[in-house]
């Protein structure tokens, strides 16, 4: 990332994500969207929106790489996480007041040549081989208390591959993320 987000930028993105979900769920939003005309919102970077209820994952979808400006990606990925994560049924109206939104903006992917350079809690991982590709955000390893090897193996599983695929021809990429949530701002 060649940019940083202020506290006000983060609040605006979180509010935008919440209002986008509300609008899709109820047909309208309860208030106006924040102004996202600031230059920083035009930047392109990987971006994920994660939804939880009572600390339990409720949806998480995003872009690995920056293909859309942040102002567009945050709205789109909020709705994708709420209504199109294949691991969950679409968000219901009665669940809306209980969701907590977290946004992760990603640095560009870097190929990992030495797994000892991976810092658990700092780096997220992408595992890739053939048509298989999977990603785990940096906070996932911390939340589950995984060490480096378990984090690598779980990323293999997320990609639909066998554990230790990182030793058997898969390409490993790392990235860093700026992570912020409604409980933080």
OpenMM code with the backbone's topology and positions (N, CA, C; nanometers):
from openmm import Vec3, app, unit

residues = "UNK UNK UNK UNK UNK UNK UNK UNK UNK UNK UNK UNK UNK UNK UNK UNK UNK UNK UNK UNK UNK UNK UNK UNK UNK UNK UNK UNK UNK UNK UNK UNK UNK UNK UNK UNK UNK UNK UNK UNK UNK UNK UNK UNK UNK UNK UNK UNK UNK UNK UNK UNK UNK UNK UNK UNK UNK UNK UNK UNK UNK UNK UNK UNK UNK UNK UNK UNK UNK UNK UNK UNK UNK UNK UNK UNK UNK UNK UNK UNK UNK UNK UNK UNK UNK UNK UNK UNK UNK UNK UNK UNK UNK UNK UNK UNK UNK UNK UNK UNK UNK UNK UNK UNK UNK UNK UNK UNK UNK UNK UNK UNK UNK UNK UNK UNK UNK UNK UNK UNK UNK UNK UNK UNK UNK UNK UNK UNK UNK UNK UNK UNK UNK UNK UNK UNK UNK UNK UNK UNK UNK UNK UNK UNK UNK UNK UNK UNK UNK UNK UNK UNK UNK UNK UNK UNK UNK UNK UNK UNK UNK UNK UNK UNK UNK UNK UNK UNK UNK UNK UNK UNK UNK UNK UNK UNK UNK UNK UNK UNK UNK UNK UNK UNK UNK".split()
positions = [
    Vec3(0.0838, -0.1173, 0.0000),
    Vec3(0.0000, 0.0000, 0.0000),
    Vec3(0.0882, 0.1234, 0.0000),
    Vec3(0.0564, 0.2140, -0.0861),
    Vec3(0.1302, 0.3391, -0.0920),
    Vec3(0.0500, 0.4507, -0.0271),
    Vec3(-0.0378, 0.4164, 0.0649),
    Vec3(-0.1233, 0.5146, 0.1286),
    Vec3(-0.1515, 0.4686, 0.2711),
    Vec3(-0.2059, 0.5597, 0.3492),
    Vec3(-0.2490, 0.5216, 0.4840),
    Vec3(-0.3903, 0.5738, 0.5032),
    Vec3(-0.4591, 0.5166, 0.5981),
    Vec3(-0.5961, 0.5568, 0.6272),
    Vec3(-0.6012, 0.6221, 0.7644),
    Vec3(-0.6646, 0.7378, 0.7716),
    Vec3(-0.6840, 0.8044, 0.8994),
    Vec3(-0.7982, 0.7364, 0.9742),
    Vec3(-0.8137, 0.7721, 1.0974),
    Vec3(-0.9251, 0.7208, 1.1770),
    Vec3(-1.0583, 0.7570, 1.1108),
    Vec3(-1.0676, 0.8780, 1.0581),
    Vec3(-1.1914, 0.9203, 0.9904),
    Vec3(-1.2144, 0.8411, 0.8621),
    Vec3(-1.1070, 0.8114, 0.7875),
    Vec3(-1.1196, 0.7282, 0.6670),
    Vec3(-1.1750, 0.5909, 0.7028),
    Vec3(-1.1210, 0.5313, 0.8093),
    Vec3(-1.1649, 0.3982, 0.8529),
    Vec3(-1.3119, 0.3998, 0.8923),
    Vec3(-1.3521, 0.5009, 0.9684),
    Vec3(-1.4930, 0.5126, 1.0102),
    Vec3(-1.5840, 0.5244, 0.8885),
    Vec3(-1.5413, 0.6038, 0.7898),
    Vec3(-1.6223, 0.6216, 0.6688),
    Vec3(-1.6369, 0.4900, 0.5921),
    Vec3(-1.5296, 0.4124, 0.5837),
    Vec3(-1.5368, 0.2841, 0.5123),
    Vec3(-1.6254, 0.1849, 0.5861),
    Vec3(-1.6125, 0.1779, 0.7170),
    Vec3(-1.6962, 0.0867, 0.7957),
    Vec3(-1.8436, 0.1246, 0.7853),
    Vec3(-1.8720, 0.2529, 0.7911),
    Vec3(-2.0111, 0.2988, 0.7795),
    Vec3(-2.0648, 0.2675, 0.6403),
    Vec3(-1.9815, 0.2871, 0.5378),
    Vec3(-2.0226, 0.2565, 0.4008),
    Vec3(-2.0560, 0.1084, 0.3867),
    Vec3(-1.9730, 0.0221, 0.4449),
    Vec3(-1.9982, -0.1222, 0.4383),
    Vec3(-2.1314, -0.1559, 0.5054),
    Vec3(-2.1553, -0.0996, 0.6231),
    Vec3(-2.2791, -0.1275, 0.6969),
    Vec3(-2.4004, -0.0775, 0.6192),
    Vec3(-2.3921, 0.0433, 0.5651),
    Vec3(-2.5052, 0.0991, 0.4908),
    Vec3(-2.5329, 0.0210, 0.3624),
    Vec3(-2.4286, -0.0292, 0.2974),
    Vec3(-2.4475, -0.1092, 0.1749),
    Vec3(-2.5240, -0.2376, 0.2068),
    Vec3(-2.4873, -0.3018, 0.3172),
    Vec3(-2.5579, -0.4240, 0.3586),
    Vec3(-2.7030, -0.3905, 0.3949),
    Vec3(-2.7206, -0.2840, 0.4714),
    Vec3(-2.8554, -0.2423, 0.5122),
    Vec3(-2.9430, -0.2118, 0.3909),
    Vec3(-2.8867, -0.1420, 0.2934),
    Vec3(-2.9619, -0.1056, 0.1736),
    Vec3(-3.0067, -0.2299, 0.0961),
    Vec3(-2.9169, -0.3257, 0.0838),
    Vec3(-2.9523, -0.4483, 0.0105),
    Vec3(-3.0556, -0.5306, 0.0894),
    Vec3(-3.0429, -0.5320, 0.2197),
    Vec3(-3.1308, -0.6123, 0.3046),
    Vec3(-3.2706, -0.5528, 0.3171),
    Vec3(-3.2785, -0.4204, 0.3333),
    Vec3(-3.4062, -0.3542, 0.3606),
    Vec3(-3.4573, -0.2689, 0.2445),
    Vec3(-3.3792, -0.2570, 0.1363),
    Vec3(-3.4230, -0.1775, 0.0218),
    Vec3(-3.3859, -0.0304, 0.0320),
    Vec3(-3.3334, 0.0109, 0.1464),
    Vec3(-3.2881, 0.1490, 0.1645),
    Vec3(-3.1927, 0.1534, 0.2832),
    Vec3(-3.1129, 0.2589, 0.2876),
    Vec3(-3.0235, 0.2765, 0.4020),
    Vec3(-3.0853, 0.3798, 0.4957),
    Vec3(-3.0529, 0.3701, 0.6224),
    Vec3(-3.1135, 0.4555, 0.7239),
    Vec3(-3.0575, 0.5974, 0.7235),
    Vec3(-2.9440, 0.6157, 0.6567),
    Vec3(-2.8829, 0.7487, 0.6492),
    Vec3(-2.7988, 0.7581, 0.5229),
    Vec3(-2.7483, 0.8771, 0.4976),
    Vec3(-2.6680, 0.9002, 0.3773),
    Vec3(-2.5314, 0.8334, 0.3912),
    Vec3(-2.4784, 0.7908, 0.2783),
    Vec3(-2.3441, 0.7340, 0.2758),
    Vec3(-2.2417, 0.8430, 0.3057),
    Vec3(-2.1315, 0.8068, 0.3690),
    Vec3(-2.0245, 0.9047, 0.3911),
    Vec3(-1.9631, 0.9493, 0.2580),
    Vec3(-1.9019, 1.0652, 0.2605),
    Vec3(-1.8340, 1.1175, 0.1430),
    Vec3(-1.7026, 1.0410, 0.1241),
    Vec3(-1.6912, 0.9702, 0.0132),
    Vec3(-1.5687, 0.8957, -0.0171),
    Vec3(-1.4952, 0.9572, -0.1361),
    Vec3(-1.5041, 1.0902, -0.1482),
    Vec3(-1.4387, 1.1565, -0.2616),
    Vec3(-1.2893, 1.1798, -0.2383),
    Vec3(-1.2429, 1.1653, -0.1148),
    Vec3(-1.0999, 1.1831, -0.0851),
    Vec3(-1.0169, 1.0941, -0.1770),
    Vec3(-0.9033, 1.1457, -0.2206),
    Vec3(-0.8138, 1.0738, -0.3123),
    Vec3(-0.7809, 0.9327, -0.2642),
    Vec3(-0.7648, 0.9143, -0.1330),
    Vec3(-0.7249, 0.7836, -0.0795),
    Vec3(-0.8275, 0.6751, -0.1147),
    Vec3(-0.9544, 0.7110, -0.1247),
    Vec3(-1.0572, 0.6124, -0.1562),
    Vec3(-1.0561, 0.5708, -0.3028),
    Vec3(-0.9800, 0.6424, -0.3843),
    Vec3(-0.9634, 0.6051, -0.5245),
    Vec3(-0.8488, 0.5077, -0.5461),
    Vec3(-0.7696, 0.4839, -0.4415),
    Vec3(-0.6585, 0.3879, -0.4500),
    Vec3(-0.7131, 0.2469, -0.4721),
    Vec3(-0.6321, 0.1635, -0.5352),
    Vec3(-0.6696, 0.0234, -0.5578),
    Vec3(-0.5779, -0.0646, -0.4751),
    Vec3(-0.6383, -0.1538, -0.3999),
    Vec3(-0.5612, -0.2513, -0.3222),
    Vec3(-0.6521, -0.3702, -0.2965),
    Vec3(-0.5928, -0.4823, -0.2589),
    Vec3(-0.6735, -0.5950, -0.2155),
    Vec3(-0.7546, -0.5514, -0.0956),
    Vec3(-0.8766, -0.6005, -0.0850),
    Vec3(-0.9642, -0.5598, 0.0238),
    Vec3(-1.0602, -0.6729, 0.0582),
    Vec3(-1.0702, -0.7038, 0.1862),
    Vec3(-1.1637, -0.8047, 0.2350),
    Vec3(-1.2558, -0.7429, 0.3377),
    Vec3(-1.3815, -0.7856, 0.3358),
    Vec3(-1.4770, -0.7489, 0.4397),
    Vec3(-1.5153, -0.8769, 0.5121),
    Vec3(-1.5014, -0.8735, 0.6447),
    Vec3(-1.5333, -0.9875, 0.7299),
    Vec3(-1.6493, -0.9493, 0.8208),
    Vec3(-1.7465, -1.0380, 0.8305),
    Vec3(-1.8599, -1.0183, 0.9206),
    Vec3(-1.8554, -1.1246, 1.0288),
    Vec3(-1.8798, -1.0831, 1.1519),
    Vec3(-1.8915, -1.1774, 1.2626),
    Vec3(-2.0178, -1.1457, 1.3413),
    Vec3(-2.0670, -1.2463, 1.4094),
    Vec3(-2.1746, -1.2298, 1.5065),
    Vec3(-2.1287, -1.3011, 1.6327),
    Vec3(-2.1239, -1.2284, 1.7425),
    Vec3(-2.0753, -1.2831, 1.8703),
    Vec3(-1.9378, -1.3478, 1.8552),
    Vec3(-1.8522, -1.2890, 1.7746),
    Vec3(-1.7166, -1.3393, 1.7552),
    Vec3(-1.7055, -1.4566, 1.6606),
    Vec3(-1.8172, -1.5025, 1.6056),
    Vec3(-1.8168, -1.6153, 1.5118),
    Vec3(-1.8269, -1.5645, 1.3685),
    Vec3(-1.7446, -1.6213, 1.2818),
    Vec3(-1.7446, -1.5821, 1.1416),
    Vec3(-1.8843, -1.5963, 1.0827),
    Vec3(-1.9274, -1.4933, 1.0083),
    Vec3(-2.0587, -1.4940, 0.9443),
    Vec3(-2.0482, -1.4697, 0.7939),
    Vec3(-1.9284, -1.4310, 0.7491),
    Vec3(-1.9051, -1.4088, 0.6067),
    Vec3(-1.7734, -1.3359, 0.5883),
    Vec3(-1.7020, -1.3708, 0.4827),
    Vec3(-1.5760, -1.3017, 0.4524),
    Vec3(-1.5447, -1.3222, 0.3049),
    Vec3(-1.5422, -1.2120, 0.2331),
    Vec3(-1.5121, -1.2173, 0.0899),
    Vec3(-1.4341, -1.0913, 0.0539),
    Vec3(-1.3470, -1.1049, -0.0444),
    Vec3(-1.2722, -0.9871, -0.0873),
    Vec3(-1.1952, -1.0087, -0.2152),
    Vec3(-1.1202, -0.9063, -0.2483),
    Vec3(-1.0301, -0.9082, -0.3620),
    Vec3(-0.8882, -0.9266, -0.3109),
    Vec3(-0.8150, -1.0211, -0.3694),
    Vec3(-0.6759, -1.0437, -0.3314),
    Vec3(-0.5890, -0.9284, -0.3815),
    Vec3(-0.6218, -0.8774, -0.4979),
    Vec3(-0.5428, -0.7701, -0.5571),
    Vec3(-0.6322, -0.6509, -0.5862),
    Vec3(-0.5717, -0.5359, -0.6015),
    Vec3(-0.6464, -0.4128, -0.6234),
    Vec3(-0.6998, -0.3991, -0.7637),
    Vec3(-0.8224, -0.4425, -0.7844),
    Vec3(-0.8812, -0.4314, -0.9177),
    Vec3(-0.9870, -0.3218, -0.9253),
    Vec3(-1.0290, -0.2710, -0.8086),
    Vec3(-1.1272, -0.1624, -0.8050),
    Vec3(-1.0839, -0.0607, -0.7005),
    Vec3(-1.1263, 0.0649, -0.7166),
    Vec3(-1.0984, 0.1637, -0.6122),
    Vec3(-1.1634, 0.1204, -0.4794),
    Vec3(-1.0999, 0.1580, -0.3709),
    Vec3(-1.1498, 0.1214, -0.2382),
    Vec3(-1.2960, 0.1600, -0.2220),
    Vec3(-1.3355, 0.2775, -0.2707),
    Vec3(-1.4732, 0.3258, -0.2532),
    Vec3(-1.5753, 0.2311, -0.3152),
    Vec3(-1.5385, 0.1624, -0.4224),
    Vec3(-1.6278, 0.0657, -0.4863),
    Vec3(-1.6143, -0.0722, -0.4213),
    Vec3(-1.4911, -0.1117, -0.3966),
    Vec3(-1.4658, -0.2462, -0.3438),
    Vec3(-1.5312, -0.2677, -0.2081),
    Vec3(-1.5304, -0.1669, -0.1216),
    Vec3(-1.5845, -0.1863, 0.0129),
    Vec3(-1.7352, -0.2121, 0.0089),
    Vec3(-1.8065, -0.1420, -0.0749),
    Vec3(-1.9520, -0.1644, -0.0859),
    Vec3(-1.9809, -0.3033, -0.1432),
    Vec3(-1.9094, -0.3356, -0.2499),
    Vec3(-1.9318, -0.4637, -0.3170),
    Vec3(-1.8967, -0.5821, -0.2265),
    Vec3(-1.7813, -0.5753, -0.1612),
    Vec3(-1.7380, -0.6877, -0.0782),
    Vec3(-1.8205, -0.7002, 0.0495),
    Vec3(-1.8727, -0.5896, 0.1018),
    Vec3(-1.9618, -0.5977, 0.2173),
    Vec3(-2.0860, -0.6787, 0.1820),
    Vec3(-2.1434, -0.6501, 0.0660),
    Vec3(-2.2627, -0.7238, 0.0229),
    Vec3(-2.2302, -0.8686, -0.0120),
    Vec3(-2.1148, -0.8908, -0.0733),
    Vec3(-2.0745, -1.0283, -0.1047),
    Vec3(-2.0578, -1.1096, 0.0239),
    Vec3(-1.9931, -1.0514, 0.1247),
    Vec3(-1.9727, -1.1220, 0.2520),
    Vec3(-2.1057, -1.1506, 0.3197),
    Vec3(-2.1990, -1.0572, 0.3104),
    Vec3(-2.3284, -1.0728, 0.3772),
    Vec3(-2.4217, -1.1702, 0.3053),
    Vec3(-2.4161, -1.1714, 0.1737),
    Vec3(-2.5186, -1.2455, 0.0991),
    Vec3(-2.4683, -1.3546, 0.0065),
    Vec3(-2.3360, -1.3618, -0.0173),
    Vec3(-2.2874, -1.4569, -0.1179),
    Vec3(-2.1683, -1.5408, -0.0745),
    Vec3(-2.1326, -1.5401, 0.0530),
    Vec3(-2.0272, -1.6313, 0.0997),
    Vec3(-2.0883, -1.7709, 0.0970),
    Vec3(-2.0328, -1.8611, 0.0157),
    Vec3(-2.0947, -1.9935, -0.0002),
    Vec3(-2.0953, -2.0776, 0.1275),
    Vec3(-2.0221, -2.0379, 0.2284),
    Vec3(-2.0189, -2.1138, 0.3535),
    Vec3(-2.1385, -2.0841, 0.4433),
    Vec3(-2.2141, -1.9797, 0.4101),
    Vec3(-2.3229, -1.9348, 0.4967),
    Vec3(-2.4478, -1.9037, 0.4148),
    Vec3(-2.5633, -1.9108, 0.4810),
    Vec3(-2.6864, -1.8653, 0.4169),
    Vec3(-2.6819, -1.7130, 0.4120),
    Vec3(-2.7573, -1.6507, 0.3217),
    Vec3(-2.7572, -1.5040, 0.3151),
    Vec3(-2.7999, -1.4432, 0.4491),
    Vec3(-2.7423, -1.3300, 0.4815),
    Vec3(-2.7743, -1.2599, 0.6054),
    Vec3(-2.9245, -1.2317, 0.6113),
    Vec3(-2.9825, -1.2533, 0.7279),
    Vec3(-3.1246, -1.2282, 0.7488),
    Vec3(-3.1428, -1.0941, 0.8204),
    Vec3(-3.2592, -1.0350, 0.8006),
    Vec3(-3.2888, -0.9045, 0.8608),
    Vec3(-3.2683, -0.9047, 1.0115),
    Vec3(-3.3092, -1.0116, 1.0771),
    Vec3(-3.2976, -1.0168, 1.2242),
    Vec3(-3.1524, -1.0292, 1.2712),
    Vec3(-3.0608, -1.0676, 1.1824),
    Vec3(-2.9191, -1.0766, 1.2180),
    Vec3(-2.8460, -0.9426, 1.2044),
    Vec3(-2.8995, -0.8535, 1.1224),
    Vec3(-2.8300, -0.7302, 1.0889),
    Vec3(-2.7817, -0.6503, 1.2104),
    Vec3(-2.8642, -0.6310, 1.3143),
    Vec3(-2.8158, -0.5506, 1.4271),
    Vec3(-2.6975, -0.6129, 1.5015),
    Vec3(-2.6737, -0.7404, 1.4797),
    Vec3(-2.5715, -0.8114, 1.5570),
    Vec3(-2.4391, -0.8306, 1.4834),
    Vec3(-2.4344, -0.7953, 1.3536),
    Vec3(-2.3080, -0.8147, 1.2810),
    Vec3(-2.2053, -0.7108, 1.3243),
    Vec3(-2.0805, -0.7556, 1.3254),
    Vec3(-1.9677, -0.6646, 1.3434),
    Vec3(-1.8866, -0.6717, 1.2156),
    Vec3(-1.8481, -0.5562, 1.1656),
    Vec3(-1.7782, -0.5476, 1.0378),
    Vec3(-1.6305, -0.5196, 1.0612),
    Vec3(-1.5478, -0.5933, 0.9873),
    Vec3(-1.4033, -0.5737, 0.9885),
    Vec3(-1.3581, -0.5598, 0.8434),
    Vec3(-1.2695, -0.4671, 0.8185),
    Vec3(-1.2151, -0.4457, 0.6840),
    Vec3(-1.0642, -0.4665, 0.6885),
    Vec3(-1.0130, -0.5360, 0.5891),
    Vec3(-0.8686, -0.5571, 0.5745),
    Vec3(-0.8268, -0.5051, 0.4383),
    Vec3(-0.7342, -0.4082, 0.4360),
    Vec3(-0.6761, -0.3628, 0.3101),
    Vec3(-0.5395, -0.4290, 0.2979),
    Vec3(-0.5106, -0.4832, 0.1796),
    Vec3(-0.3927, -0.5680, 0.1602),
    Vec3(-0.2822, -0.5000, 0.0801),
    Vec3(-0.1586, -0.5311, 0.1169),
    Vec3(-0.0445, -0.4913, 0.0359),
    Vec3(-0.0351, -0.5871, -0.0827),
    Vec3(0.0393, -0.5507, -0.1868),
    Vec3(0.0572, -0.6429, -0.2997),
    Vec3(0.1234, -0.7742, -0.2547),
    Vec3(0.0900, -0.8820, -0.3248),
    Vec3(0.1465, -1.0137, -0.2941),
    Vec3(0.2961, -1.0173, -0.3241),
    Vec3(0.3698, -1.0886, -0.2381),
    Vec3(0.5129, -1.1116, -0.2572),
    Vec3(0.5368, -1.2622, -0.2514),
    Vec3(0.6048, -1.3162, -0.3508),
    Vec3(0.6337, -1.4596, -0.3468),
    Vec3(0.7296, -1.4887, -0.2314),
    Vec3(0.7000, -1.5959, -0.1581),
    Vec3(0.7821, -1.6376, -0.0434),
    Vec3(0.8847, -1.7391, -0.0930),
    Vec3(1.0117, -1.7082, -0.0765),
    Vec3(1.1205, -1.7989, -0.1155),
    Vec3(1.1693, -1.8805, 0.0035),
    Vec3(1.1527, -1.8267, 0.1228),
    Vec3(1.1977, -1.8926, 0.2463),
    Vec3(1.0854, -1.8796, 0.3487),
    Vec3(1.0248, -1.9905, 0.3864),
    Vec3(0.9098, -1.9846, 0.4781),
    Vec3(0.9458, -1.9228, 0.6130),
    Vec3(1.0724, -1.9199, 0.6478),
    Vec3(1.1131, -1.8608, 0.7750),
    Vec3(1.0968, -1.7090, 0.7761),
    Vec3(1.0713, -1.6506, 0.6589),
    Vec3(1.0451, -1.5073, 0.6512),
    Vec3(0.9002, -1.4737, 0.6862),
    Vec3(0.8155, -1.5762, 0.6937),
    Vec3(0.6743, -1.5544, 0.7269),
    Vec3(0.6615, -1.5275, 0.8761),
    Vec3(0.6019, -1.4142, 0.9092),
    Vec3(0.5784, -1.3786, 1.0487),
    Vec3(0.4301, -1.3957, 1.0789),
    Vec3(0.3994, -1.4910, 1.1660),
    Vec3(0.2607, -1.5153, 1.2051),
    Vec3(0.2078, -1.3898, 1.2736),
    Vec3(0.0884, -1.3488, 1.2334),
    Vec3(0.0278, -1.2288, 1.2876),
    Vec3(0.0572, -1.1047, 1.2055),
    Vec3(0.1649, -1.1078, 1.1297),
    Vec3(0.1997, -0.9945, 1.0428),
    Vec3(0.1632, -1.0230, 0.8979),
    Vec3(0.1914, -1.1439, 0.8544),
    Vec3(0.1684, -1.1796, 0.7147),
    Vec3(0.0418, -1.2630, 0.6986),
    Vec3(-0.0272, -1.2369, 0.5886),
    Vec3(-0.1314, -1.3257, 0.5400),
    Vec3(-0.0693, -1.4104, 0.4316),
    Vec3(-0.1369, -1.5192, 0.3952),
    Vec3(-0.0802, -1.6108, 0.2958),
    Vec3(-0.1780, -1.6396, 0.1833),
    Vec3(-0.1224, -1.6598, 0.0654),
    Vec3(-0.1943, -1.7122, -0.0499),
    Vec3(-0.1171, -1.8342, -0.0963),
    Vec3(-0.1881, -1.9437, -0.1164),
    Vec3(-0.1292, -2.0684, -0.1645),
    Vec3(-0.1875, -2.0936, -0.3033),
    Vec3(-0.0995, -2.1284, -0.3985),
    Vec3(-0.1453, -2.1430, -0.5356),
    Vec3(-0.0742, -2.2587, -0.6041),
    Vec3(-0.1532, -2.3430, -0.6719),
    Vec3(-0.0978, -2.4498, -0.7550),
    Vec3(-0.2058, -2.4876, -0.8553),
    Vec3(-0.1710, -2.4754, -0.9825),
    Vec3(-0.2688, -2.5057, -1.0871),
    Vec3(-0.3910, -2.4167, -1.0719),
    Vec3(-0.5087, -2.4786, -1.0688),
    Vec3(-0.6334, -2.4031, -1.0542),
    Vec3(-0.6709, -2.3795, -0.9082),
    Vec3(-0.5913, -2.4298, -0.8179),
    Vec3(-0.6205, -2.4142, -0.6747),
    Vec3(-0.5557, -2.2865, -0.6219),
    Vec3(-0.6342, -2.2109, -0.5471),
    Vec3(-0.5822, -2.0886, -0.4845),
    Vec3(-0.6621, -2.0615, -0.3579),
    Vec3(-0.5926, -2.0333, -0.2499),
    Vec3(-0.6602, -2.0036, -0.1243),
    Vec3(-0.5857, -1.8970, -0.0472),
    Vec3(-0.6586, -1.8220, 0.0337),
    Vec3(-0.6023, -1.7114, 0.1091),
    Vec3(-0.6488, -1.7175, 0.2534),
    Vec3(-0.5590, -1.6864, 0.3445),
    Vec3(-0.5949, -1.6639, 0.4842),
    Vec3(-0.5343, -1.5305, 0.5267),
    Vec3(-0.6171, -1.4473, 0.5881),
    Vec3(-0.5733, -1.3164, 0.6363),
    Vec3(-0.4803, -1.3317, 0.7560),
    Vec3(-0.3946, -1.2333, 0.7826),
    Vec3(-0.2979, -1.2439, 0.8933),
    Vec3(-0.3628, -1.2707, 1.0285),
    Vec3(-0.4782, -1.2115, 1.0536),
    Vec3(-0.5420, -1.2252, 1.1844),
    Vec3(-0.5957, -1.3655, 1.2110),
    Vec3(-0.6136, -1.4455, 1.1065),
    Vec3(-0.6673, -1.5811, 1.1245),
    Vec3(-0.5705, -1.6673, 1.2061),
    Vec3(-0.4438, -1.6632, 1.1716),
    Vec3(-0.3441, -1.7440, 1.2437),
    Vec3(-0.3373, -1.7032, 1.3902),
    Vec3(-0.3451, -1.5739, 1.4158),
    Vec3(-0.3416, -1.5245, 1.5533),
    Vec3(-0.4653, -1.5697, 1.6304),
    Vec3(-0.5830, -1.5574, 1.5686),
    Vec3(-0.7082, -1.5950, 1.6340),
    Vec3(-0.7101, -1.7420, 1.6731),
    Vec3(-0.6490, -1.8270, 1.5912),
    Vec3(-0.6494, -1.9709, 1.6190),
    Vec3(-0.5240, -2.0180, 1.6926),
    Vec3(-0.4301, -1.9289, 1.7151),
    Vec3(-0.3079, -1.9659, 1.7860),
    Vec3(-0.2157, -2.0573, 1.7064),
    Vec3(-0.2164, -2.0447, 1.5745),
    Vec3(-0.1339, -2.1298, 1.4896),
    Vec3(0.0089, -2.0798, 1.4840),
    Vec3(0.1016, -2.1725, 1.4723),
    Vec3(0.2394, -2.1410, 1.4396),
    Vec3(0.2528, -2.1334, 1.2888),
    Vec3(0.3737, -2.1079, 1.2433),
    Vec3(0.3992, -2.0898, 1.0995),
    Vec3(0.3584, -2.2120, 1.0180),
    Vec3(0.3999, -2.3311, 1.0595),
    Vec3(0.3721, -2.4518, 0.9810),
    Vec3(0.2221, -2.4811, 0.9737),
    Vec3(0.1515, -2.4651, 1.0842),
    Vec3(0.0066, -2.4881, 1.0833),
    Vec3(-0.0633, -2.3850, 0.9951),
    Vec3(-0.0164, -2.2612, 1.0000),
    Vec3(-0.0726, -2.1564, 0.9152),
    Vec3(-0.0552, -2.1925, 0.7678),
    Vec3(0.0627, -2.2389, 0.7307),
    Vec3(0.0873, -2.2835, 0.5937),
    Vec3(-0.0052, -2.3995, 0.5564),
    Vec3(-0.0179, -2.4976, 0.6451),
    Vec3(-0.1030, -2.6140, 0.6170),
    Vec3(-0.2506, -2.5760, 0.6051),
    Vec3(-0.2960, -2.4854, 0.6911),
    Vec3(-0.4360, -2.4428, 0.6848),
    Vec3(-0.4633, -2.3634, 0.5568),
    Vec3(-0.3639, -2.2903, 0.5106),
    Vec3(-0.3804, -2.2185, 0.3840),
    Vec3(-0.3868, -2.3183, 0.2684),
    Vec3(-0.3096, -2.4262, 0.2760),
    Vec3(-0.3205, -2.5339, 0.1760),
    Vec3(-0.4630, -2.5887, 0.1738),
    Vec3(-0.5173, -2.6164, 0.2912),
    Vec3(-0.6544, -2.6708, 0.3006),
    Vec3(-0.7553, -2.5723, 0.2429),
    Vec3(-0.7384, -2.4444, 0.2744),
    Vec3(-0.8300, -2.3417, 0.2236),
    Vec3(-0.8279, -2.3399, 0.0714),
    Vec3(-0.7126, -2.3707, 0.0128),
    Vec3(-0.6984, -2.3735, -0.1335),
    Vec3(-0.7478, -2.5055, -0.1931),
    Vec3(-0.7945, -2.5965, -0.1091),
    Vec3(-0.8438, -2.7255, -0.1582),
    Vec3(-0.7328, -2.8242, -0.1884),
    Vec3(-0.6181, -2.8045, -0.1243),
    Vec3(-0.5041, -2.8930, -0.1459),
    Vec3(-0.4692, -2.9663, -0.0173),
    Vec3(-0.3797, -3.0611, -0.0299),
    Vec3(-0.3358, -3.1408, 0.0844),
    Vec3(-0.2439, -3.0575, 0.1750),
    Vec3(-0.2411, -3.0914, 0.3061),
    Vec3(-0.1438, -3.0252, 0.3942),
    Vec3(-0.0028, -3.0459, 0.3372),
    Vec3(0.0834, -2.9572, 0.3668),
    Vec3(0.2221, -2.9584, 0.3197),
    Vec3(0.2323, -2.9389, 0.1683),
    Vec3(0.1267, -2.8876, 0.1055),
    Vec3(0.1357, -2.8589, -0.0382),
    Vec3(0.2448, -2.7560, -0.0655),
    Vec3(0.2757, -2.6754, 0.0352),
    Vec3(0.3815, -2.5745, 0.0207),
    Vec3(0.5187, -2.6390, 0.0055),
    Vec3(0.5297, -2.7660, 0.0424),
    Vec3(0.6540, -2.8410, 0.0199),
    Vec3(0.6487, -2.9221, -0.1092),
    Vec3(0.5308, -2.9249, -0.1709),
    Vec3(0.5086, -3.0117, -0.2865),
    Vec3(0.4602, -2.9360, -0.4099),
    Vec3(0.5267, -2.8265, -0.4407),
    Vec3(0.5007, -2.7591, -0.5672),
    Vec3(0.4063, -2.6411, -0.5647),
    Vec3(0.3422, -2.6122, -0.4530),
    Vec3(0.2560, -2.4939, -0.4476),
    Vec3(0.3429, -2.3692, -0.4321),
    Vec3(0.2970, -2.2608, -0.4874),
    Vec3(0.3649, -2.1331, -0.4713),
    Vec3(0.3003, -2.0607, -0.3542),
    Vec3(0.3837, -2.0059, -0.2666),
    Vec3(0.3372, -1.9351, -0.1476),
    Vec3(0.3628, -1.7861, -0.1680),
    Vec3(0.2610, -1.7080, -0.1414),
    Vec3(0.2720, -1.5626, -0.1448),
    Vec3(0.2353, -1.5097, -0.0069),
    Vec3(0.2976, -1.3982, 0.0303),
    Vec3(0.2601, -1.3331, 0.1555),
    Vec3(0.2168, -1.1901, 0.1257),
    Vec3(0.1489, -1.1334, 0.2216),
    Vec3(0.1064, -0.9938, 0.2140),
    Vec3(0.0849, -0.9453, 0.3564),
    Vec3(0.0754, -0.8167, 0.3720),
    Vec3(0.0402, -0.7578, 0.5003),
    Vec3(-0.0958, -0.6922, 0.4858),
    Vec3(-0.1609, -0.6652, 0.5974),
    Vec3(-0.2936, -0.6058, 0.5932),
    Vec3(-0.3094, -0.5007, 0.7017),
    Vec3(-0.3793, -0.3954, 0.6667),
    Vec3(-0.4249, -0.2986, 0.7643),
    Vec3(-0.5661, -0.3426, 0.7990),
    Vec3(-0.5856, -0.3835, 0.9245),
    Vec3(-0.7116, -0.4415, 0.9683),
    Vec3(-0.7762, -0.3473, 1.0694),
    Vec3(-0.9045, -0.3162, 1.0465),
    Vec3(-0.9773, -0.2326, 1.1411),
    Vec3(-1.1230, -0.2750, 1.1428),
    Vec3(-1.1861, -0.2572, 1.2578),
    Vec3(-1.3255, -0.3015, 1.2725),
    Vec3(-1.4054, -0.1981, 1.3491),
    Vec3(-1.5355, -0.2214, 1.3533),
    Vec3(-1.6241, -0.1301, 1.4230),
    Vec3(-1.5910, -0.1205, 1.5712),
    Vec3(-1.5357, -0.2247, 1.6295),
    Vec3(-1.5008, -0.2198, 1.7710),
    Vec3(-1.3732, -0.1370, 1.7973),
    Vec3(-1.2953, -0.1123, 1.6895),
    Vec3(-1.1687, -0.0400, 1.7030),
    Vec3(-1.1806, 0.1106, 1.6878),
    Vec3(-1.2796, 0.1559, 1.6087),
    Vec3(-1.2851, 0.2995, 1.5769),
    Vec3(-1.3982, 0.3705, 1.6476),
] * unit.nanometer
topology = app.Topology()
chain = topology.addChain("A")
for resn in residues:
    res = topology.addResidue(resn, chain)
    for name in ("N", "CA", "C"):
        topology.addAtom(name, app.Element.getBySymbol(name[0]), res)
